[in-house]
């Protein structure tokens, strides 16, 4: 069990109704946590189209979570 | 590592001023790209756009893209500016400029940079429609079941 802060952006923030929350989870990786939170908040975008960052650095969906991590969930990007 | 001339801005982009920064005596070619806010997307009439950004990661990714372009193509100077916040129809949302000795590398590098910018930067675009509704471009709308009609790269 780890305790992390999840932060949501753009469509995810609106869908979740909040910009961030504390999460106590058994998820081992960023991908596992995304699946858990997507179920909780009804995020519909497939993981492969989204991005994740830990402590302000982009990481993989296989990155392991550590206590105190700040995990940023990015919905599909649309710059330009 | 030298900082690359990539910038996120909340004020209007001035393409002509940007271009001046790329001038070099050995340059035989300049290619510029401007992304503008258009009045429609996927059949919907658009009033305005709102760009959201994660500024630190966007800055790091933007600089990495420009550095990669310098390595991959025979260019002299590269630069890019992306605007965020609320934009009106016709405004410039993104500018890319490349100078090179020859046109081939300038075209190729410019195309590479804008494609990578759209693919990698944590920037999101919310469209405000004439109908009063709004929607995030490229994102699935769970209320519509599957993917929304806007779930497409622009």
gemmi code that builds the backbone of each chain (N, CA, C; Angstrom):
import gemmi

chains = {
    "A": [
        ("UNK", (0.843, -1.208, 0.000), (0.000, 0.000, 0.000), (0.876, 1.257, 0.000)),
        ("UNK", (0.649, 2.142, -0.951), (1.357, 3.429, -0.960), (0.342, 4.567, -0.947)),
        ("UNK", (0.794, 5.703, -0.457), (-0.032, 6.907, -0.505), (0.604, 7.894, -1.466)),
        ("UNK", (-0.171, 8.276, -2.482), (0.338, 9.207, -3.495), (-0.683, 10.325, -3.704)),
        ("UNK", (-0.239, 11.370, -4.381), (-1.166, 12.420, -4.806), (-1.405, 12.260, -6.299)),
        ("UNK", (-2.649, 12.155, -6.704), (-3.002, 12.088, -8.123), (-3.442, 13.479, -8.562)),
        ("UNK", (-2.903, 13.923, -9.705), (-3.330, 15.210, -10.255), (-3.916, 14.997, -11.643)),
        ("UNK", (-4.999, 15.718, -11.905), (-5.718, 15.553, -13.176), (-5.681, 16.841, -13.992)),
        ("UNK", (-5.623, 16.672, -15.315), (-5.553, 17.834, -16.198), (-6.663, 17.793, -17.242)),
        ("UNK", (-7.052, 18.999, -17.659), (-7.992, 19.186, -18.778), (-9.247, 18.306, -18.608)),
        ("UNK", (-9.508, 17.438, -19.598), (-10.736, 16.637, -19.571), (-10.808, 15.751, -18.326)),
        ("UNK", (-9.656, 15.242, -17.874), (-9.664, 14.385, -16.676), (-10.074, 15.183, -15.436)),
        ("UNK", (-9.566, 16.437, -15.329), (-9.905, 17.262, -14.173), (-11.406, 17.540, -14.141)),
        ("UNK", (-11.959, 17.858, -15.311), (-13.394, 18.155, -15.365), (-14.227, 16.922, -15.056)),
        ("UNK", (-13.769, 15.786, -15.577), (-14.507, 14.544, -15.364), (-14.468, 14.137, -13.873)),
        ("UNK", (-13.290, 14.281, -13.263), (-13.131, 13.890, -11.855), (-13.753, 14.922, -10.919)),
        ("UNK", (-13.951, 16.133, -11.424), (-14.517, 17.189, -10.584), (-13.533, 17.740, -9.572)),
        ("UNK", (-12.246, 17.512, -9.799), (-11.200, 18.009, -8.905), (-9.862, 17.975, -9.631)),
        ("UNK", (-8.945, 18.805, -9.163), (-7.625, 18.876, -9.791), (-6.651, 17.879, -9.201)),
        ("UNK", (-6.898, 17.499, -7.945), (-5.997, 16.520, -7.336), (-6.687, 15.841, -6.163)),
        ("UNK", (-6.120, 14.721, -5.754), (-6.635, 14.022, -4.577), (-5.544, 13.103, -4.024)),
        ("UNK", (-5.657, 12.826, -2.735), (-4.754, 11.847, -2.120), (-5.343, 10.466, -2.324)),
        ("UNK", (-4.485, 9.522, -2.661), (-4.953, 8.166, -2.933), (-4.090, 7.168, -2.169)),
        ("UNK", (-4.722, 6.317, -1.411), (-4.037, 5.171, -0.804), (-4.391, 3.970, -1.668)),
        ("UNK", (-3.366, 3.302, -2.189), (-3.651, 2.291, -3.210), (-2.738, 1.081, -3.099)),
        ("UNK", (-3.232, -0.039, -3.598), (-2.407, -1.235, -3.739), (-1.797, -1.325, -5.128)),
        ("UNK", (-2.111, -0.339, -5.985), (-1.554, -0.337, -7.338), (-0.030, -0.301, -7.253)),
        ("UNK", (0.620, -1.133, -8.081), (2.085, -1.197, -8.042), (2.710, -0.209, -9.016)),
        ("UNK", (2.022, 0.032, -10.122), (2.605, 0.872, -11.178), (1.667, 2.020, -11.534)),
        ("UNK", (2.213, 2.968, -12.311), (1.395, 4.090, -12.785), (0.214, 3.577, -13.616)),
        ("UNK", (0.461, 2.512, -14.390), (-0.602, 1.951, -15.222), (-1.722, 1.346, -14.391)),
        ("UNK", (-1.331, 0.639, -13.329), (-2.332, 0.041, -12.426), (-3.166, 1.138, -11.766)),
        ("UNK", (-2.487, 2.213, -11.342), (-3.203, 3.301, -10.678), (-4.149, 3.996, -11.654)),
        ("UNK", (-3.694, 4.156, -12.897), (-4.555, 4.784, -13.898), (-5.835, 3.970, -14.092)),
        ("UNK", (-5.671, 2.647, -14.183), (-6.838, 1.783, -14.373), (-7.817, 1.948, -13.207)),
        ("UNK", (-7.265, 2.006, -11.989), (-8.106, 2.154, -10.794), (-8.857, 3.491, -10.808)),
        ("UNK", (-8.141, 4.556, -11.122), (-8.754, 5.885, -11.082), (-9.682, 6.124, -12.277)),
        ("UNK", (-9.357, 5.496, -13.413), (-10.231, 5.618, -14.583), (-11.584, 4.977, -14.288)),
        ("UNK", (-11.552, 3.848, -13.575), (-12.811, 3.201, -13.181), (-13.579, 4.104, -12.222)),
        ("UNK", (-12.862, 4.658, -11.247), (-13.512, 5.479, -10.220), (-14.174, 6.717, -10.820)),
        ("UNK", (-13.479, 7.361, -11.764), (-13.969, 8.644, -12.267), (-14.621, 8.569, -13.648)),
        ("UNK", (-14.558, 7.395, -14.286), (-15.175, 7.268, -15.601), (-14.367, 7.889, -16.731)),
        ("UNK", (-13.035, 7.832, -16.620), (-12.207, 8.283, -17.740), (-12.361, 7.279, -18.877)),
        ("UNK", (-12.645, 7.776, -20.092), (-12.936, 6.860, -21.193), (-11.785, 6.711, -22.188)),
        ("UNK", (-10.743, 7.532, -22.044), (-9.648, 7.447, -23.014), (-8.756, 6.252, -22.716)),
        ("UNK", (-8.415, 5.460, -23.756), (-7.520, 4.319, -23.529), (-6.146, 4.790, -23.040)),
        ("UNK", (-5.550, 3.988, -22.170), (-4.255, 4.344, -21.582), (-3.209, 4.699, -22.638)),
        ("UNK", (-3.204, 3.972, -23.751), (-2.164, 4.193, -24.761), (-2.241, 5.581, -25.389)),
        ("UNK", (-3.367, 6.251, -25.253), (-3.477, 7.597, -25.828), (-3.189, 8.680, -24.773)),
        ("UNK", (-2.997, 8.254, -23.538), (-2.767, 9.211, -22.450), (-1.284, 9.196, -22.061)),
        ("UNK", (-0.912, 10.132, -21.179), (0.468, 10.175, -20.684), (0.437, 10.284, -19.169)),
        ("UNK", (1.578, 9.897, -18.562), (1.674, 9.977, -17.107), (3.046, 10.539, -16.724)),
        ("UNK", (3.058, 11.361, -15.687), (4.312, 11.913, -15.169), (4.343, 11.676, -13.669)),
        ("UNK", (5.556, 11.463, -13.147), (5.735, 11.355, -11.699), (6.721, 12.429, -11.267)),
        ("UNK", (6.305, 13.234, -10.304), (7.153, 14.320, -9.792), (7.688, 15.195, -10.938)),
        ("UNK", (6.769, 15.544, -11.857), (7.048, 16.457, -12.970), (7.969, 15.912, -14.051)),
        ("UNK", (8.125, 14.578, -14.130), (8.867, 13.967, -15.236), (7.985, 12.923, -15.901)),
        ("UNK", (7.904, 12.964, -17.237), (7.143, 11.942, -17.951), (7.763, 10.576, -17.686)),
        ("UNK", (6.916, 9.573, -17.428), (7.401, 8.214, -17.159), (6.553, 7.216, -17.942)),
        ("UNK", (6.930, 5.939, -17.831), (6.198, 4.871, -18.508), (5.023, 4.410, -17.658)),
        ("UNK", (4.138, 3.640, -18.285), (2.995, 3.071, -17.547), (3.422, 1.892, -16.675)),
        ("UNK", (4.697, 1.482, -16.812), (5.215, 0.380, -15.991), (6.025, 0.896, -14.800)),
        ("UNK", (6.157, 2.214, -14.690), (6.933, 2.789, -13.582), (6.286, 2.469, -12.237)),
        ("UNK", (7.110, 2.017, -11.282), (6.582, 1.626, -9.978), (6.340, 2.842, -9.098)),
        ("UNK", (5.276, 2.775, -8.332), (4.904, 3.888, -7.455), (5.664, 3.810, -6.139)),
        ("UNK", (5.994, 4.997, -5.614), (6.607, 5.065, -4.291), (5.807, 6.015, -3.422)),
        ("UNK", (5.875, 5.757, -2.141), (5.155, 6.577, -1.177), (5.476, 8.057, -1.404)),
        ("UNK", (4.442, 8.887, -1.452), (4.669, 10.322, -1.577), (4.782, 10.839, -3.002)),
        ("UNK", (4.760, 9.928, -4.001), (4.821, 10.377, -5.398), (3.658, 11.301, -5.726)),
        ("UNK", (3.935, 12.280, -6.592), (2.877, 13.096, -7.176), (2.715, 12.612, -8.620)),
        ("UNK", (1.568, 11.998, -8.906), (1.360, 11.346, -10.199), (0.417, 12.194, -11.040)),
        ("UNK", (0.896, 12.634, -12.214), (0.092, 13.503, -13.071), (-0.506, 12.687, -14.204)),
        ("UNK", (-1.817, 12.771, -14.375), (-2.484, 12.047, -15.453), (-2.918, 13.023, -16.544)),
        ("UNK", (-2.386, 12.775, -17.760), (-2.644, 13.650, -18.894), (-3.559, 12.947, -19.901)),
        ("UNK", (-4.714, 13.513, -20.191), (-5.553, 12.958, -21.262), (-4.885, 13.194, -22.624)),
        ("UNK", (-5.438, 12.634, -23.708), (-4.814, 12.812, -25.032), (-4.521, 14.287, -25.309)),
        ("UNK", (-3.305, 14.559, -25.769), (-2.891, 15.951, -25.956), (-3.411, 16.488, -27.286)),
        ("UNK", (-3.453, 17.810, -27.390), (-3.970, 18.439, -28.616), (-3.341, 19.819, -28.815)),
        ("UNK", (-2.008, 19.859, -28.755), (-1.352, 21.136, -29.009), (-1.380, 21.471, -30.489)),
        ("UNK", (-0.836, 22.639, -30.823), (-0.770, 23.078, -32.215), (-2.031, 23.733, -32.688)),
    ],
    "B": [
        ("UNK", (24.107, 22.066, -21.054), (23.275, 22.003, -22.273), (22.648, 23.373, -22.536)),
        ("UNK", (22.875, 23.867, -23.750), (22.322, 25.187, -24.106), (20.804, 25.119, -24.176)),
        ("UNK", (20.151, 26.147, -23.675), (18.697, 26.218, -23.765), (18.293, 26.403, -25.220)),
        ("UNK", (17.245, 25.697, -25.616), (16.724, 25.859, -26.967), (15.675, 26.962, -26.966)),
        ("UNK", (15.530, 27.689, -28.094), (14.561, 28.785, -28.164), (13.121, 28.298, -28.341)),
        ("UNK", (12.639, 27.641, -27.298), (11.236, 27.226, -27.263), (10.553, 28.024, -26.162)),
        ("UNK", (9.353, 28.521, -26.453), (8.704, 29.381, -25.477), (7.189, 29.129, -25.438)),
        ("UNK", (6.661, 29.055, -24.227), (5.215, 29.052, -24.021), (4.832, 30.493, -23.687)),
        ("UNK", (3.806, 31.019, -24.341), (3.433, 32.401, -24.101), (1.927, 32.548, -23.911)),
        ("UNK", (1.557, 33.547, -23.121), (0.134, 33.851, -22.936), (-0.277, 35.103, -23.689)),
        ("UNK", (0.675, 35.679, -24.414), (0.367, 36.883, -25.196), (0.546, 36.572, -26.676)),
        ("UNK", (-0.023, 37.416, -27.570), (0.013, 37.106, -29.011), (1.431, 36.874, -29.543)),
        ("UNK", (1.535, 35.897, -30.452), (2.805, 35.566, -31.099), (3.036, 36.563, -32.235)),
        ("UNK", (4.281, 37.014, -32.376), (4.642, 37.916, -33.470), (5.586, 37.169, -34.422)),
        ("UNK", (5.038, 36.533, -35.474), (5.860, 35.693, -36.356), (7.014, 36.458, -37.003)),
        ("UNK", (6.773, 37.713, -37.369), (7.823, 38.484, -38.053), (9.025, 38.714, -37.120)),
        ("UNK", (8.733, 39.034, -35.872), (9.811, 39.246, -34.893), (10.546, 37.934, -34.625)),
        ("UNK", (9.790, 36.840, -34.548), (10.393, 35.520, -34.338), (11.367, 35.187, -35.461)),
        ("UNK", (10.909, 35.463, -36.693), (11.709, 35.128, -37.875), (13.063, 35.825, -37.848)),
        ("UNK", (13.092, 37.048, -37.355), (14.341, 37.814, -37.327), (15.423, 37.108, -36.504)),
        ("UNK", (15.007, 36.296, -35.545), (15.985, 35.626, -34.678), (16.695, 34.477, -35.395)),
        ("UNK", (16.212, 34.092, -36.579), (16.773, 32.931, -37.286), (17.693, 33.327, -38.429)),
        ("UNK", (17.848, 34.619, -38.651), (18.650, 35.090, -39.782), (20.129, 34.733, -39.578)),
        ("UNK", (20.726, 34.216, -40.663), (22.159, 33.890, -40.642), (22.708, 34.084, -42.047)),
        ("UNK", (23.935, 34.536, -42.153), (24.529, 34.788, -43.478), (24.615, 33.518, -44.320)),
        ("UNK", (24.777, 32.382, -43.661), (24.915, 31.130, -44.407), (23.570, 30.482, -44.729)),
        ("UNK", (22.475, 31.142, -44.352), (21.149, 30.579, -44.613), (20.699, 30.893, -46.037)),
        ("UNK", (20.279, 29.821, -46.752), (19.716, 30.011, -48.088), (18.227, 29.783, -48.084)),
        ("UNK", (17.694, 29.350, -46.951), (16.270, 29.010, -46.894), (15.708, 29.283, -45.500)),
        ("UNK", (14.481, 29.727, -45.493), (13.725, 29.830, -44.242), (12.368, 29.197, -44.484)),
        ("UNK", (11.933, 28.327, -43.564), (10.576, 27.782, -43.614), (9.908, 28.076, -42.278)),
        ("UNK", (8.717, 28.648, -42.361), (7.952, 28.933, -41.148), (6.601, 28.262, -41.201)),
        ("UNK", (6.095, 27.868, -40.045), (4.747, 27.313, -39.962), (3.977, 28.072, -38.891)),
        ("UNK", (2.759, 28.458, -39.225), (1.878, 29.071, -38.237), (0.611, 28.238, -38.124)),
        ("UNK", (0.272, 27.823, -36.915), (-1.002, 27.148, -36.670), (-2.005, 28.195, -36.207)),
        ("UNK", (-3.129, 28.310, -36.927), (-4.136, 29.321, -36.618), (-5.394, 28.697, -36.037)),
        ("UNK", (-6.104, 29.476, -35.266), (-7.397, 29.031, -34.742), (-8.441, 29.182, -35.847)),
        ("UNK", (-9.051, 28.054, -36.236), (-10.058, 28.131, -37.304), (-11.460, 28.081, -36.713)),
        ("UNK", (-12.430, 28.443, -37.561), (-13.793, 28.642, -37.054), (-14.642, 27.376, -37.077)),
        ("UNK", (-14.030, 26.226, -37.346), (-14.807, 24.983, -37.367), (-13.898, 23.809, -37.068)),
        ("UNK", (-14.472, 22.747, -36.545), (-13.741, 21.494, -36.368), (-14.746, 20.364, -36.400)),
        ("UNK", (-14.505, 19.404, -37.309), (-15.415, 18.262, -37.440), (-16.867, 18.702, -37.572)),
        ("UNK", (-17.078, 19.736, -38.356), (-18.452, 20.145, -38.646), (-19.068, 21.080, -37.629)),
        ("UNK", (-18.403, 21.279, -36.471), (-18.943, 22.179, -35.456), (-18.399, 23.589, -35.638)),
        ("UNK", (-19.262, 24.607, -35.487), (-18.824, 25.998, -35.604), (-18.181, 26.420, -34.286)),
        ("UNK", (-16.949, 26.903, -34.385), (-16.164, 27.219, -33.187), (-16.072, 28.734, -32.993)),
        ("UNK", (-16.324, 29.171, -31.757), (-16.233, 30.585, -31.359), (-14.845, 30.976, -30.914)),
        ("UNK", (-14.268, 30.129, -30.077), (-12.985, 30.434, -29.439), (-12.363, 29.147, -28.934)),
        ("UNK", (-11.079, 29.233, -28.623), (-10.339, 28.078, -28.118), (-9.646, 28.445, -26.824)),
        ("UNK", (-9.493, 27.432, -25.985), (-8.793, 27.632, -24.729), (-7.737, 26.534, -24.624)),
        ("UNK", (-6.475, 26.950, -24.509), (-5.395, 25.979, -24.381), (-4.940, 25.903, -22.935)),
        ("UNK", (-4.848, 24.676, -22.425), (-4.304, 24.432, -21.095), (-2.947, 23.749, -21.261)),
        ("UNK", (-2.035, 23.993, -20.331), (-0.682, 23.442, -20.482), (-0.140, 23.002, -19.131)),
        ("UNK", (0.705, 21.972, -19.138), (1.579, 21.727, -17.985), (2.903, 22.350, -18.376)),
        ("UNK", (3.177, 23.531, -17.830), (4.224, 24.380, -18.392), (5.625, 23.783, -18.283)),
        ("UNK", (5.979, 23.213, -17.147), (7.335, 22.696, -16.964), (7.633, 21.556, -17.935)),
        ("UNK", (6.712, 20.598, -18.025), (6.953, 19.451, -18.907), (6.878, 19.877, -20.372)),
        ("UNK", (5.962, 20.795, -20.696), (5.878, 21.291, -22.073), (7.184, 21.986, -22.469)),
        ("UNK", (7.736, 22.760, -21.552), (8.998, 23.453, -21.831), (10.120, 22.443, -22.079)),
        ("UNK", (10.210, 21.444, -21.212), (11.263, 20.431, -21.370), (11.115, 19.650, -22.667)),
        ("UNK", (9.878, 19.259, -22.990), (9.631, 18.514, -24.223), (9.926, 19.388, -25.450)),
        ("UNK", (9.491, 20.644, -25.392), (9.712, 21.561, -26.513), (11.200, 21.744, -26.795)),
        ("UNK", (11.980, 21.916, -25.738), (13.426, 22.075, -25.920), (14.050, 20.793, -26.463)),
        ("UNK", (13.581, 19.649, -25.990), (14.115, 18.357, -26.464), (13.805, 18.164, -27.951)),
        ("UNK", (12.624, 18.604, -28.381), (12.230, 18.465, -29.796), (13.128, 19.338, -30.681)),
        ("UNK", (13.378, 20.569, -30.255), (14.248, 21.448, -31.053), (15.670, 20.897, -31.112)),
        ("UNK", (16.159, 20.372, -29.990), (17.509, 19.790, -29.970), (17.586, 18.584, -30.900)),
        ("UNK", (16.536, 17.771, -30.914), (16.508, 16.589, -31.790), (16.478, 17.014, -33.255)),
        ("UNK", (15.750, 18.087, -33.555), (15.675, 18.578, -34.940), (17.056, 19.033, -35.415)),
        ("UNK", (17.790, 19.690, -34.525), (19.150, 20.126, -34.893), (20.051, 18.941, -35.201)),
        ("UNK", (19.865, 17.835, -34.479), (20.703, 16.652, -34.703), (20.332, 15.920, -35.980)),
        ("UNK", (19.010, 15.880, -36.274), (18.529, 15.066, -37.400), (18.657, 15.737, -38.752)),
        ("UNK", (18.607, 17.082, -38.759), (18.548, 17.786, -40.041), (19.669, 18.826, -40.124)),
        ("UNK", (20.078, 19.113, -41.353), (21.162, 20.085, -41.572), (20.589, 21.501, -41.526)),
        ("UNK", (20.260, 21.946, -40.322), (19.648, 23.262, -40.153), (20.628, 24.214, -39.463)),
        ("UNK", (20.359, 25.496, -39.598), (21.184, 26.498, -38.918), (20.534, 26.909, -37.606)),
        ("UNK", (19.288, 27.365, -37.688), (18.580, 27.789, -36.481), (17.169, 27.209, -36.486)),
        ("UNK", (16.671, 26.915, -35.294), (15.284, 26.459, -35.139), (14.685, 27.217, -33.957)),
        ("UNK", (13.386, 27.432, -34.004), (12.716, 28.091, -32.881), (11.234, 27.740, -32.924)),
        ("UNK", (10.591, 27.815, -31.761), (9.168, 27.509, -31.691), (8.536, 28.248, -30.524)),
        ("UNK", (7.327, 28.759, -30.762), (6.581, 29.408, -29.694), (5.149, 28.870, -29.734)),
        ("UNK", (4.624, 28.519, -28.551), (3.247, 28.001, -28.470), (2.460, 28.883, -27.519)),
        ("UNK", (1.329, 29.347, -28.000), (0.503, 30.187, -27.142), (-0.481, 29.324, -26.357)),
        ("UNK", (-0.805, 29.749, -25.148), (-1.824, 29.076, -24.338), (-2.775, 30.129, -23.770)),
        ("UNK", (-3.855, 29.667, -23.147), (-4.886, 30.584, -22.662), (-6.014, 30.647, -23.673)),
        ("UNK", (-6.770, 31.725, -23.646), (-7.930, 31.827, -24.529), (-7.556, 32.536, -25.832)),
        ("UNK", (-7.871, 31.905, -26.951), (-7.557, 32.470, -28.261), (-8.826, 32.652, -29.089)),
        ("UNK", (-8.821, 33.699, -29.925), (-9.948, 33.979, -30.811), (-9.661, 33.401, -32.201)),
        ("UNK", (-10.717, 33.297, -33.006), (-10.577, 32.824, -34.388), (-9.523, 33.661, -35.122)),
        ("UNK", (-8.654, 32.978, -35.865), (-7.663, 33.673, -36.684), (-6.355, 33.948, -35.978)),
        ("UNK", (-6.315, 33.784, -34.671), (-5.058, 34.044, -33.959), (-4.074, 32.900, -34.162)),
        ("UNK", (-2.791, 33.226, -34.005), (-1.722, 32.246, -34.168), (-1.525, 31.494, -32.850)),
        ("UNK", (-1.719, 30.173, -32.901), (-1.591, 29.356, -31.694), (-0.192, 28.790, -31.545)),
        ("UNK", (0.453, 28.531, -32.677), (1.805, 27.967, -32.615), (2.605, 28.455, -33.814)),
        ("UNK", (3.870, 28.733, -33.565), (4.781, 29.176, -34.632), (6.040, 28.327, -34.578)),
        ("UNK", (6.470, 27.866, -35.779), (7.727, 27.120, -35.902), (8.541, 27.778, -37.001)),
        ("UNK", (9.812, 27.991, -36.766), (10.677, 28.552, -37.805), (11.987, 27.804, -37.880)),
        ("UNK", (12.478, 27.641, -39.122), (13.741, 26.932, -39.358), (14.521, 27.665, -40.440)),
        ("UNK", (15.803, 27.921, -40.204), (16.666, 28.401, -41.282), (17.712, 27.335, -41.555)),
        ("UNK", (18.109, 27.249, -42.841), (19.063, 26.220, -43.262), (19.777, 26.706, -44.509)),
        ("UNK", (20.859, 26.036, -44.852), (21.564, 26.388, -46.080), (20.683, 26.088, -47.291)),
        ("UNK", (19.949, 24.975, -47.221), (19.133, 24.539, -48.356), (17.694, 24.247, -47.925)),
        ("UNK", (16.767, 24.363, -48.873), (15.341, 24.286, -48.530), (14.891, 22.917, -48.026)),
        ("UNK", (15.509, 21.843, -48.533), (15.054, 20.497, -48.167), (15.089, 20.272, -46.659)),
        ("UNK", (16.223, 20.605, -46.065), (16.372, 20.407, -44.620), (15.429, 21.326, -43.854)),
        ("UNK", (15.214, 22.542, -44.385), (14.337, 23.494, -43.698), (12.889, 22.982, -43.678)),
        ("UNK", (12.404, 22.495, -44.831), (11.045, 21.931, -44.873), (10.927, 20.714, -43.955)),
        ("UNK", (11.887, 19.806, -44.067), (11.825, 18.559, -43.293), (11.848, 18.830, -41.794)),
        ("UNK", (12.731, 19.735, -41.365), (12.853, 20.017, -39.936), (11.599, 20.708, -39.408)),
        ("UNK", (11.039, 21.601, -40.207), (9.838, 22.316, -39.775), (8.682, 21.341, -39.584)),
        ("UNK", (8.528, 20.428, -40.532), (7.465, 19.428, -40.454), (7.675, 18.515, -39.230)),
        ("UNK", (8.916, 18.122, -39.025), (9.245, 17.268, -37.882), (8.883, 17.973, -36.572)),
        ("UNK", (9.270, 19.233, -36.464), (9.044, 19.955, -35.203), (7.543, 20.098, -34.911)),
        ("UNK", (6.756, 20.520, -35.872), (5.327, 20.725, -35.582), (4.646, 19.388, -35.281)),
        ("UNK", (5.038, 18.331, -35.992), (4.435, 17.018, -35.728), (4.763, 16.536, -34.308)),
        ("UNK", (6.006, 16.715, -33.892), (6.407, 16.284, -32.543), (5.755, 17.151, -31.469)),
        ("UNK", (5.633, 18.446, -31.745), (4.976, 19.357, -30.802), (3.545, 18.868, -30.545)),
        ("UNK", (2.846, 18.520, -31.612), (1.446, 18.096, -31.475), (1.342, 16.743, -30.775)),
        ("UNK", (2.356, 15.916, -30.949), (2.320, 14.551, -30.405), (2.759, 14.504, -28.946)),
        ("UNK", (3.704, 15.350, -28.572), (4.373, 15.165, -27.274), (4.052, 16.176, -26.188)),
        ("UNK", (3.713, 17.405, -26.545), (3.562, 18.423, -25.500), (2.268, 18.257, -24.707)),
        ("UNK", (2.364, 18.351, -23.374), (1.142, 18.304, -22.563), (0.367, 19.622, -22.677)),
        ("UNK", (-0.330, 19.734, -23.809), (-1.183, 20.896, -24.076), (-2.531, 20.352, -24.517)),
        ("UNK", (-3.592, 20.951, -23.984), (-4.944, 20.498, -24.309), (-5.753, 21.672, -24.821)),
        ("UNK", (-6.657, 21.336, -25.756), (-7.412, 22.370, -26.465), (-8.905, 22.166, -26.220)),
        ("UNK", (-9.506, 23.177, -25.621), (-10.952, 23.114, -25.406), (-11.631, 24.043, -26.399)),
        ("UNK", (-12.528, 23.464, -27.184), (-13.251, 24.269, -28.169), (-14.566, 24.752, -27.584)),
        ("UNK", (-14.842, 26.033, -27.793), (-16.137, 26.594, -27.426), (-16.931, 26.761, -28.707)),
        ("UNK", (-18.086, 26.090, -28.755), (-18.868, 26.086, -29.985), (-19.914, 27.194, -29.984)),
        ("UNK", (-20.304, 27.580, -31.196), (-21.334, 28.597, -31.372), (-22.620, 28.157, -30.655)),
        ("UNK", (-22.839, 26.859, -30.587), (-24.051, 26.315, -29.950), (-24.069, 26.536, -28.437)),
        ("UNK", (-22.920, 26.958, -27.867), (-22.852, 27.151, -26.413), (-22.194, 25.990, -25.700)),
        ("UNK", (-22.035, 24.862, -26.409), (-21.368, 23.715, -25.796), (-19.854, 23.881, -25.910)),
        ("UNK", (-19.138, 22.984, -25.255), (-17.682, 22.993, -25.394), (-17.180, 21.565, -25.307)),
        ("UNK", (-15.977, 21.347, -25.782), (-15.421, 19.996, -25.740), (-13.914, 20.001, -25.883)),
        ("UNK", (-13.291, 18.980, -25.266), (-11.830, 18.833, -25.346), (-11.474, 18.069, -26.607)),
        ("UNK", (-10.630, 18.636, -27.441), (-10.234, 18.013, -28.692), (-9.404, 16.758, -28.424)),
        ("UNK", (-9.681, 15.702, -29.188), (-8.967, 14.413, -29.117), (-9.378, 13.532, -27.943)),
        ("UNK", (-10.195, 14.054, -27.016), (-10.543, 13.264, -25.837), (-11.897, 12.587, -26.014)),
        ("UNK", (-11.992, 11.383, -25.461), (-13.255, 10.654, -25.510), (-14.251, 11.329, -24.562)),
        ("UNK", (-15.494, 11.387, -24.988), (-16.547, 11.917, -24.124), (-17.343, 10.736, -23.582)),
        ("UNK", (-17.142, 10.405, -22.296), (-17.770, 9.187, -21.748), (-19.304, 9.234, -21.809)),
        ("UNK", (-19.870, 10.439, -21.881), (-21.336, 10.528, -21.916), (-21.883, 10.068, -23.263)),
        ("UNK", (-20.990, 9.961, -24.284), (-21.440, 9.534, -25.604), (-21.211, 8.043, -25.820)),
        ("UNK", (-20.762, 7.353, -24.777), (-20.549, 5.917, -24.906), (-19.162, 5.626, -25.417)),
        ("UNK", (-18.996, 5.600, -26.717), (-17.671, 5.352, -27.281), (-16.934, 6.674, -27.487)),
        ("UNK", (-16.184, 6.752, -28.542), (-15.448, 7.972, -28.830), (-16.400, 9.051, -29.356)),
        ("UNK", (-16.128, 10.288, -28.986), (-16.956, 11.367, -29.514), (-16.545, 11.673, -30.947)),
        ("UNK", (-17.350, 12.461, -31.615), (-17.037, 12.846, -32.993), (-15.791, 13.715, -33.046)),
        ("UNK", (-15.441, 14.268, -31.886), (-14.263, 15.141, -31.866), (-12.992, 14.352, -31.569)),
        ("UNK", (-13.146, 13.036, -31.400), (-12.004, 12.216, -31.045), (-11.174, 11.927, -32.291)),
        ("UNK", (-10.498, 12.930, -32.746), (-9.739, 12.799, -33.969), (-8.644, 13.853, -33.922)),
        ("UNK", (-7.516, 13.512, -34.490), (-6.427, 14.499, -34.493), (-6.777, 15.613, -35.468)),
        ("UNK", (-6.507, 16.871, -35.066), (-6.875, 17.990, -35.945), (-5.779, 18.251, -36.960)),
    ],
}
model = gemmi.Model(1)
for chain_id, residues in chains.items():
    chain = gemmi.Chain(chain_id)
    for i, (resn, *xyz) in enumerate(residues, 1):
        res = gemmi.Residue()
        res.name, res.seqid = resn, gemmi.SeqId(i, " ")
        for name, pos in zip(("N", "CA", "C"), xyz):
            atom = gemmi.Atom()
            atom.name, atom.element = name, gemmi.Element(name[0])
            atom.pos, atom.b_iso = gemmi.Position(*pos), 0.0
            res.add_atom(atom)
        chain.add_residue(res)
    model.add_chain(chain)
structure = gemmi.Structure()
structure.add_model(model)
structure.setup_entities()
